[in-house]
Amino acid sequence: MLNETYRIVTTSYVANGGDGFTFDSTVKKETEGVVDNEVVIEYVRKMSPIKEPEEGRVIMYDNPRPANSTAGLPIDANKTSPKPSAAKP
């Protein structure tokens, strides 16, 4: 067994078992400084109300596909990308 001390930095989500991550039962966990979720809470308090910017980059269409699928999404080529150049002969 190693008798070394290692310091790691991670999110509180992962440190607390999120995403299936676990520490060995012999690992001593300590928290120093500000915890990440406290930073997010303070940011939201200071910046509230947080408004979604109106960028016009996303165009929603009615689509029967599941939300996690991008296959076959209709695209408005005039707003999302330059028009393709003419085909060369």
MOPAC internal coordinates of N, CA, C and O (Angstrom, degrees):
PM7 1SCF
backbone

  N    0.0000 0     0.00 0     0.00 0    0    0    0
  C    1.4407 1     0.00 0     0.00 0    1    0    0
  C    1.5315 1   108.90 1     0.00 0    2    1    0
  O    1.2310 1   121.16 1   -36.41 1    3    2    1
  N    1.3201 1   115.39 1   143.59 1    3    2    1
  C    1.4599 1   120.53 1  -179.75 1    5    3    2
  C    1.5190 1   110.99 1   -81.52 1    6    5    3
  O    1.2310 1   121.00 1   -40.64 1    7    6    5
  N    1.3023 1   115.69 1   139.36 1    7    6    5
  C    1.4592 1   121.28 1   175.07 1    9    7    6
  C    1.5211 1   109.17 1  -109.27 1   10    9    7
  O    1.2310 1   120.58 1  -126.81 1   11   10    9
  N    1.2856 1   116.50 1    53.19 1   11   10    9
  C    1.4547 1   122.31 1  -178.72 1   13   11   10
  C    1.5226 1   109.16 1  -114.65 1   14   13   11
  O    1.2310 1   121.08 1   -25.00 1   15   14   13
  N    1.3078 1   115.53 1   155.00 1   15   14   13
  C    1.4602 1   121.28 1   174.18 1   17   15   14
  C    1.5195 1   107.88 1  -110.16 1   18   17   15
  O    1.2310 1   120.89 1   -51.81 1   19   18   17
  N    1.3116 1   115.90 1   128.19 1   19   18   17
  C    1.4576 1   121.73 1   178.71 1   21   19   18
  C    1.5134 1   108.49 1  -120.88 1   22   21   19
  O    1.2310 1   121.02 1   -38.86 1   23   22   21
  N    1.3129 1   115.66 1   141.14 1   23   22   21
  C    1.4607 1   120.80 1   173.99 1   25   23   22
  C    1.5187 1   107.24 1  -110.62 1   26   25   23
  O    1.2310 1   121.26 1   -50.38 1   27   26   25
  N    1.3055 1   115.20 1   129.62 1   27   26   25
  C    1.4552 1   119.34 1   176.07 1   29   27   26
  C    1.5232 1   108.78 1  -125.64 1   30   29   27
  O    1.2310 1   121.18 1   -24.44 1   31   30   29
  N    1.3005 1   115.35 1   155.56 1   31   30   29
  C    1.4555 1   121.60 1   176.56 1   33   31   30
  C    1.5167 1   106.82 1  -118.89 1   34   33   31
  O    1.2310 1   120.96 1   -49.91 1   35   34   33
  N    1.3094 1   115.76 1   130.09 1   35   34   33
  C    1.4593 1   120.43 1   178.54 1   37   35   34
  C    1.5173 1   108.72 1  -152.49 1   38   37   35
  O    1.2310 1   120.68 1    -6.89 1   39   38   37
  N    1.3027 1   116.30 1   173.11 1   39   38   37
  C    1.4580 1   120.27 1   176.26 1   41   39   38
  C    1.5200 1   109.44 1   -77.40 1   42   41   39
  O    1.2310 1   120.68 1   -23.73 1   43   42   41
  N    1.3175 1   116.30 1   156.27 1   43   42   41
  C    1.4629 1   119.29 1   177.69 1   45   43   42
  C    1.5234 1   110.66 1   -64.48 1   46   45   43
  O    1.2310 1   120.48 1   150.52 1   47   46   45
  N    1.3206 1   116.68 1   -29.48 1   47   46   45
  C    1.4680 1   120.96 1   177.74 1   49   47   46
  C    1.5314 1   110.57 1   -58.52 1   50   49   47
  O    1.2310 1   120.34 1   128.72 1   51   50   49
  N    1.3178 1   116.95 1   -51.28 1   51   50   49
  C    1.4651 1   120.90 1  -179.53 1   53   51   50
  C    1.5264 1   110.43 1   -69.71 1   54   53   51
  O    1.2310 1   119.96 1   138.23 1   55   54   53
  N    1.3194 1   117.69 1   -41.77 1   55   54   53
  C    1.4670 1   120.92 1  -178.98 1   57   55   54
  C    1.5230 1   112.11 1   -60.29 1   58   57   55
  O    1.2310 1   120.71 1   151.41 1   59   58   57
  N    1.3193 1   116.25 1   -28.59 1   59   58   57
  C    1.4643 1   120.61 1  -178.73 1   61   59   58
  C    1.5196 1   113.07 1   -97.96 1   62   61   59
  O    1.2310 1   120.33 1  -161.07 1   63   62   61
  N    1.3309 1   116.98 1    18.93 1   63   62   61
  C    1.4652 1   120.06 1   173.85 1   65   63   62
  C    1.5070 1   115.30 1    97.31 1   66   65   63
  O    1.2310 1   119.88 1  -176.14 1   67   66   65
  N    1.3223 1   117.83 1     3.86 1   67   66   65
  C    1.4558 1   120.51 1   178.77 1   69   67   66
  C    1.5111 1   111.77 1   -63.60 1   70   69   67
  O    1.2310 1   120.69 1   -29.42 1   71   70   69
  N    1.3141 1   116.28 1   150.58 1   71   70   69
  C    1.4638 1   123.63 1   179.63 1   73   71   70
  C    1.5272 1   111.51 1    63.11 1   74   73   71
  O    1.2310 1   120.51 1  -157.93 1   75   74   73
  N    1.3441 1   116.63 1    22.07 1   75   74   73
  C    1.4578 1   121.06 1   176.51 1   77   75   74
  C    1.5166 1   114.84 1    79.59 1   78   77   75
  O    1.2310 1   119.94 1  -174.01 1   79   78   77
  N    1.3366 1   117.73 1     5.99 1   79   78   77
  C    1.4636 1   120.94 1  -178.14 1   81   79   78
  C    1.5231 1   109.80 1   -78.78 1   82   81   79
  O    1.2310 1   120.31 1   -44.22 1   83   82   81
  N    1.3158 1   117.02 1   135.78 1   83   82   81
  C    1.4606 1   120.45 1   175.30 1   85   83   82
  C    1.5242 1   109.82 1  -135.73 1   86   85   83
  O    1.2310 1   121.39 1   -33.77 1   87   86   85
  N    1.3129 1   114.95 1   146.23 1   87   86   85
  C    1.4586 1   121.33 1   173.22 1   89   87   86
  C    1.5193 1   108.19 1   -91.85 1   90   89   87
  O    1.2310 1   120.65 1   -25.74 1   91   90   89
  N    1.3087 1   116.36 1   154.26 1   91   90   89
  C    1.4600 1   121.55 1   172.06 1   93   91   90
  C    1.5312 1   107.65 1   -60.34 1   94   93   91
  O    1.2310 1   120.31 1   -33.39 1   95   94   93
  N    1.3089 1   117.00 1   146.61 1   95   94   93
  C    1.4727 1   120.84 1  -176.34 1   97   95   94
  C    1.5290 1   113.09 1   -63.25 1   98   97   95
  O    1.2310 1   119.87 1   162.57 1   99   98   97
  N    1.3211 1   117.86 1   -17.43 1   99   98   97
  C    1.4670 1   120.39 1   179.88 1  101   99   98
  C    1.5268 1   112.77 1   -87.85 1  102  101   99
  O    1.2310 1   120.12 1   173.90 1  103  102  101
  N    1.3215 1   117.38 1    -6.10 1  103  102  101
  C    1.4644 1   121.16 1  -177.80 1  105  103  102
  C    1.5272 1   109.73 1   -75.32 1  106  105  103
  O    1.2310 1   121.30 1   -49.37 1  107  106  105
  N    1.3245 1   115.12 1   130.63 1  107  106  105
  C    1.4607 1   121.16 1   177.14 1  109  107  106
  C    1.5289 1   107.77 1   -94.15 1  110  109  107
  O    1.2310 1   120.73 1   -62.51 1  111  110  109
  N    1.3378 1   116.21 1   117.49 1  111  110  109
  C    1.4663 1   120.55 1  -179.52 1  113  111  110
  C    1.5231 1   109.62 1   -98.73 1  114  113  111
  O    1.2310 1   121.05 1   -47.65 1  115  114  113
  N    1.3135 1   115.60 1   132.35 1  115  114  113
  C    1.4607 1   121.71 1   176.46 1  117  115  114
  C    1.5150 1   108.56 1  -130.80 1  118  117  115
  O    1.2310 1   120.92 1   -32.93 1  119  118  117
  N    1.3081 1   115.85 1   147.07 1  119  118  117
  C    1.4588 1   121.02 1   177.10 1  121  119  118
  C    1.5188 1   108.47 1  -113.35 1  122  121  119
  O    1.2310 1   120.68 1   -50.18 1  123  122  121
  N    1.3258 1   116.31 1   129.82 1  123  122  121
  C    1.4602 1   121.72 1   177.35 1  125  123  122
  C    1.5140 1   108.78 1  -121.78 1  126  125  123
  O    1.2310 1   120.47 1   -38.02 1  127  126  125
  N    1.2967 1   116.71 1   141.98 1  127  126  125
  C    1.4525 1   120.05 1   175.58 1  129  127  126
  C    1.5191 1   112.40 1    74.85 1  130  129  127
  O    1.2310 1   121.63 1    25.56 1  131  130  129
  N    1.3118 1   114.49 1  -154.44 1  131  130  129
  C    1.4583 1   121.89 1  -176.11 1  133  131  130
  C    1.5202 1   109.55 1   -86.39 1  134  133  131
  O    1.2310 1   120.70 1   -42.66 1  135  134  133
  N    1.3247 1   116.27 1   137.34 1  135  134  133
  C    1.4585 1   121.59 1   178.59 1  137  135  134
  C    1.5286 1   108.50 1   -85.64 1  138  137  135
  O    1.2310 1   120.43 1   -35.86 1  139  138  137
  N    1.3357 1   116.78 1   144.14 1  139  138  137
  C    1.4592 1   121.95 1  -173.64 1  141  139  138
  C    1.5254 1   114.01 1   -54.52 1  142  141  139
  O    1.2310 1   119.40 1   137.98 1  143  142  141
  N    1.3158 1   118.74 1   -42.02 1  143  142  141
  C    1.4640 1   118.89 1  -178.15 1  145  143  142
  C    1.5273 1   111.41 1   -67.90 1  146  145  143
  O    1.2310 1   119.65 1   152.58 1  147  146  145
  N    1.3287 1   118.28 1   -27.42 1  147  146  145
  C    1.4600 1   120.98 1   175.74 1  149  147  146
  C    1.5281 1   110.61 1   -67.43 1  150  149  147
  O    1.2310 1   120.47 1   143.68 1  151  150  149
  N    1.3165 1   116.70 1   -36.32 1  151  150  149
  C    1.4633 1   121.39 1   178.03 1  153  151  150
  C    1.5260 1   109.98 1   -64.71 1  154  153  151
  O    1.2310 1   120.16 1   136.06 1  155  154  153
  N    1.3231 1   117.30 1   -43.94 1  155  154  153
  C    1.4693 1   121.22 1   179.80 1  157  155  154
  C    1.5268 1   110.13 1   -64.15 1  158  157  155
  O    1.2310 1   120.05 1   135.41 1  159  158  157
  N    1.3239 1   117.51 1   -44.59 1  159  158  157
  C    1.4673 1   121.13 1   179.50 1  161  159  158
  C    1.5229 1   110.61 1   -59.96 1  162  161  159
  O    1.2310 1   120.03 1   134.97 1  163  162  161
  N    1.3126 1   117.55 1   -45.03 1  163  162  161
  C    1.4631 1   121.32 1   179.85 1  165  163  162
  C    1.5278 1   111.07 1   -64.51 1  166  165  163
  O    1.2310 1   120.03 1   140.17 1  167  166  165
  N    1.3253 1   117.56 1   -39.83 1  167  166  165
  C    1.4657 1   121.47 1   177.95 1  169  167  166
  C    1.5282 1   110.27 1   -60.68 1  170  169  167
  O    1.2310 1   120.47 1   133.20 1  171  170  169
  N    1.3379 1   116.71 1   -46.80 1  171  170  169
  C    1.4666 1   120.71 1  -179.13 1  173  171  170
  C    1.5249 1   110.05 1   -63.05 1  174  173  171
  O    1.2310 1   119.94 1   139.12 1  175  174  173
  N    1.3144 1   117.72 1   -40.88 1  175  174  173
  C    1.4728 1   120.71 1   177.83 1  177  175  174
  C    1.5286 1   111.24 1   -60.05 1  178  177  175
  O    1.2310 1   120.71 1   133.75 1  179  178  177
  N    1.3225 1   116.24 1   -46.25 1  179  178  177
  C    1.4646 1   120.45 1  -177.13 1  181  179  178
  C    1.5225 1   112.63 1   -71.30 1  182  181  179
  O    1.2310 1   119.94 1   144.92 1  183  182  181
  N    1.3236 1   117.73 1   -35.08 1  183  182  181
  C    1.4611 1   121.61 1  -172.90 1  185  183  182
  C    1.5315 1   113.71 1   -97.13 1  186  185  183
  O    1.2310 1   119.48 1   177.73 1  187  186  185
  N    1.3179 1   118.60 1    -2.27 1  187  186  185
  C    1.4653 1   121.27 1  -177.34 1  189  187  186
  C    1.5160 1   110.85 1   -66.82 1  190  189  187
  O    1.2310 1   120.26 1   -35.15 1  191  190  189
  N    1.3047 1   117.11 1   144.85 1  191  190  189
  C    1.4631 1   125.05 1    -3.98 1  193  191  190
  C    1.5232 1   110.58 1   -78.30 1  194  193  191
  O    1.2310 1   120.59 1   -39.94 1  195  194  193
  N    1.3034 1   116.47 1   140.06 1  195  194  193
  C    1.4605 1   121.68 1   177.69 1  197  195  194
  C    1.5156 1   107.38 1   -88.27 1  198  197  195
  O    1.2310 1   120.90 1   -56.40 1  199  198  197
  N    1.3077 1   115.88 1   123.60 1  199  198  197
  C    1.4621 1   120.65 1  -177.72 1  201  199  198
  C    1.5206 1   110.11 1  -110.11 1  202  201  199
  O    1.2310 1   121.36 1   -36.42 1  203  202  201
  N    1.3065 1   115.00 1   143.58 1  203  202  201
  C    1.4630 1   120.68 1   176.46 1  205  203  202
  C    1.5230 1   108.32 1   -74.09 1  206  205  203
  O    1.2310 1   119.87 1   -51.07 1  207  206  205
  N    1.3320 1   117.85 1   128.93 1  207  206  205
  C    1.4621 1   119.32 1   179.32 1  209  207  206
  C    1.5231 1   111.24 1   -68.28 1  210  209  207
  O    1.2310 1   121.13 1   -35.66 1  211  210  209
  N    1.3267 1   115.45 1   144.34 1  211  210  209
  C    1.4591 1   119.73 1   177.17 1  213  211  210
  C    1.5211 1   108.00 1   -94.84 1  214  213  211
  O    1.2310 1   120.75 1   -89.52 1  215  214  213
  N    1.3133 1   116.17 1    90.48 1  215  214  213
  C    1.4556 1   121.29 1  -176.16 1  217  215  214
  C    1.5170 1   112.55 1   -97.14 1  218  217  215
  O    1.2310 1   120.06 1   157.84 1  219  218  217
  N    1.3245 1   117.49 1   -22.16 1  219  218  217
  C    1.4533 1   120.16 1  -178.93 1  221  219  218
  C    1.5174 1   113.37 1    72.17 1  222  221  219
  O    1.2310 1   120.12 1  -163.95 1  223  222  221
  N    1.3395 1   117.37 1    16.05 1  223  222  221
  C    1.4659 1   119.72 1  -177.95 1  225  223  222
  C    1.5188 1   112.58 1   -85.43 1  226  225  223
  O    1.2310 1   119.89 1   155.52 1  227  226  225
  N    1.3271 1   117.82 1   -24.48 1  227  226  225
  C    1.4574 1   121.07 1  -177.54 1  229  227  226
  C    1.5174 1   108.64 1  -109.74 1  230  229  227
  O    1.2310 1   120.98 1   -52.47 1  231  230  229
  N    1.3091 1   115.73 1   127.53 1  231  230  229
  C    1.4582 1   121.59 1   179.00 1  233  231  230
  C    1.5166 1   107.68 1  -115.66 1  234  233  231
  O    1.2310 1   120.29 1   -59.68 1  235  234  233
  N    1.3266 1   117.05 1   120.32 1  235  234  233
  C    1.4543 1   121.68 1  -177.93 1  237  235  234
  C    1.5307 1   110.12 1   -90.95 1  238  237  235
  O    1.2310 1   120.83 1   -45.83 1  239  238  237
  N    1.3114 1   116.02 1   134.17 1  239  238  237
  C    1.4500 1   123.50 1   175.00 1  241  239  238
  C    1.5234 1   107.83 1  -123.72 1  242  241  239
  O    1.2310 1   120.41 1   -27.43 1  243  242  241
  N    1.3406 1   116.81 1   152.57 1  243  242  241
  C    1.4625 1   119.25 1   171.55 1  245  243  242
  C    1.5084 1   106.82 1   -66.92 1  246  245  243
  O    1.2310 1   120.31 1   -51.31 1  247  246  245
  N    1.3304 1   117.02 1   128.69 1  247  246  245
  C    1.4546 1   120.94 1  -176.40 1  249  247  246
  C    1.5251 1   108.56 1  -146.93 1  250  249  247
  O    1.2310 1   119.75 1   -55.62 1  251  250  249
  N    1.3325 1   118.09 1   124.38 1  251  250  249
  C    1.4560 1   119.85 1  -179.03 1  253  251  250
  C    1.5284 1   114.64 1   -74.73 1  254  253  251
  O    1.2310 1   119.23 1   173.12 1  255  254  253
  N    1.3284 1   119.08 1    -6.88 1  255  254  253
  C    1.4655 1   121.68 1  -178.56 1  257  255  254
  C    1.5247 1   110.56 1   -73.17 1  258  257  255
  O    1.2310 1   120.29 1   -24.70 1  259  258  257
  N    1.3317 1   117.04 1   155.30 1  259  258  257
  C    1.4670 1   120.05 1   176.79 1  261  259  258
  C    1.5257 1   111.21 1   -61.43 1  262  261  259
  O    1.2310 1   120.53 1   -24.44 1  263  262  261
  N    1.3171 1   116.59 1   155.56 1  263  262  261
  C    1.4630 1   121.87 1  -177.05 1  265  263  262
  C    1.5188 1   113.30 1   -61.11 1  266  265  263
  O    1.2310 1   119.49 1   155.51 1  267  266  265
  N    1.3397 1   118.57 1   -24.49 1  267  266  265
  C    1.4627 1   119.85 1  -177.95 1  269  267  266
  C    1.5181 1   112.70 1   -90.86 1  270  269  267
  O    1.2310 1   119.99 1  -171.64 1  271  270  269
  N    1.3172 1   117.63 1     8.36 1  271  270  269
  C    1.4608 1   120.68 1  -179.56 1  273  271  270
  C    1.5180 1   110.05 1  -110.73 1  274  273  271
  O    1.2310 1   120.53 1   -48.42 1  275  274  273
  N    1.3342 1   116.59 1   131.58 1  275  274  273
  C    1.4590 1   120.39 1   175.58 1  277  275  274
  C    1.5174 1   111.40 1  -108.13 1  278  277  275
  O    1.2310 1   120.37 1   176.10 1  279  278  277
  N    1.3228 1   116.90 1    -3.90 1  279  278  277
  C    1.4624 1   120.63 1  -178.18 1  281  279  278
  C    1.5196 1   109.84 1   -63.37 1  282  281  279
  O    1.2310 1   120.98 1   -51.35 1  283  282  281
  N    1.3011 1   115.73 1   128.65 1  283  282  281
  C    1.4536 1   121.03 1   174.73 1  285  283  282
  C    1.5105 1   114.96 1    77.21 1  286  285  283
  O    1.2310 1   119.72 1  -166.81 1  287  286  285
  N    1.3278 1   118.14 1    13.19 1  287  286  285
  C    1.4558 1   119.13 1   178.51 1  289  287  286
  C    1.5186 1   109.76 1   -66.25 1  290  289  287
  O    1.2310 1   120.00 1   -45.83 1  291  290  289
  N    1.3220 1   117.60 1   134.17 1  291  290  289
  C    1.4632 1   118.62 1   175.12 1  293  291  290
  C    1.5242 1   109.03 1   -70.31 1  294  293  291
  O    1.2310 1   120.58 1   -38.50 1  295  294  293
  N    1.3045 1   116.49 1   141.50 1  295  294  293
  C    1.4595 1   121.46 1  -178.60 1  297  295  294
  C    1.5169 1   108.53 1  -124.67 1  298  297  295
  O    1.2310 1   120.70 1   -46.80 1  299  298  297
  N    1.3045 1   116.27 1   133.20 1  299  298  297
  C    1.4518 1   121.78 1   174.47 1  301  299  298
  C    1.5261 1   106.22 1   -87.61 1  302  301  299
  O    1.2310 1   120.55 1   -82.82 1  303  302  301
  N    1.3218 1   116.56 1    97.18 1  303  302  301
  C    1.4664 1   121.85 1  -173.52 1  305  303  302
  C    1.5201 1   112.23 1   -61.83 1  306  305  303
  O    1.2310 1   119.98 1   155.28 1  307  306  305
  N    1.3414 1   117.65 1   -24.72 1  307  306  305
  C    1.4586 1   119.84 1   179.84 1  309  307  306
  C    1.5268 1   112.16 1   -72.25 1  310  309  307
  O    1.2310 1   120.18 1   159.46 1  311  310  309
  N    1.3316 1   117.27 1   -20.54 1  311  310  309
  C    1.4612 1   119.70 1  -176.19 1  313  311  310
  C    1.5198 1   113.67 1  -112.09 1  314  313  311
  O    1.2310 1   119.61 1   157.14 1  315  314  313
  N    1.3289 1   118.35 1   -22.86 1  315  314  313
  C    1.4550 1   118.78 1  -172.99 1  317  315  314
  C    1.5150 1   114.80 1  -107.74 1  318  317  315
  O    1.2310 1   119.66 1   159.49 1  319  318  317
  N    1.3120 1   118.26 1   -20.51 1  319  318  317
  C    1.4592 1   119.06 1  -178.86 1  321  319  318
  C    1.5200 1   109.34 1  -157.27 1  322  321  319
  O    1.2310 1   120.11 1   -20.46 1  323  322  321
  N    1.3208 1   117.39 1   159.54 1  323  322  321
  C    1.4588 1   119.83 1   177.14 1  325  323  322
  C    1.5239 1   110.49 1   -66.06 1  326  325  323
  O    1.2310 1   121.59 1   -26.55 1  327  326  325
  N    1.3269 1   114.56 1   153.45 1  327  326  325
  C    1.4644 1   118.94 1   177.74 1  329  327  326
  C    1.5214 1   109.07 1   -67.59 1  330  329  327
  O    1.2310 1   120.32 1   -38.28 1  331  330  329
  N    1.3469 1   117.00 1   141.72 1  331  330  329
  C    1.4694 1   118.96 1   179.29 1  333  331  330
  C    1.5203 1   110.87 1   -65.36 1  334  333  331
  O    1.2310 1   120.46 1   -32.82 1  335  334  333
  N    1.3390 1   116.73 1   147.18 1  335  334  333
  C    1.4573 1   120.37 1   177.79 1  337  335  334
  C    1.5247 1   109.79 1   -72.39 1  338  337  335
  O    1.2310 1   121.67 1   -22.21 1  339  338  337
  N    1.2904 1   114.41 1   157.79 1  339  338  337
  C    1.4694 1   119.97 1  -179.24 1  341  339  338
  C    1.5241 1   109.76 1   -62.90 1  342  341  339
  O    1.2310 1   121.17 1   -35.31 1  343  342  341
  N    1.3166 1   115.36 1   144.69 1  343  342  341
  C    1.4719 1   120.54 1  -179.90 1  345  343  342
  C    1.5140 1   109.94 1   -66.36 1  346  345  343
  O    1.2310 1   120.78 1   -39.99 1  347  346  345
  N    1.3165 1   116.11 1   140.01 1  347  346  345
  C    1.4633 1   120.84 1   178.11 1  349  347  346
  C    1.5140 1   108.88 1   -81.24 1  350  349  347
  O    1.2310 1   119.91 1   -39.09 1  351  350  349
  N    1.3534 1   117.77 1   140.91 1  351  350  349
  C    1.4764 1   120.00 1   179.86 1  353  351  350
  C    1.5028 1   113.00 1   -68.34 1  354  353  351
  O    1.2310 1   120.10 1   180.00 1  355  354  353

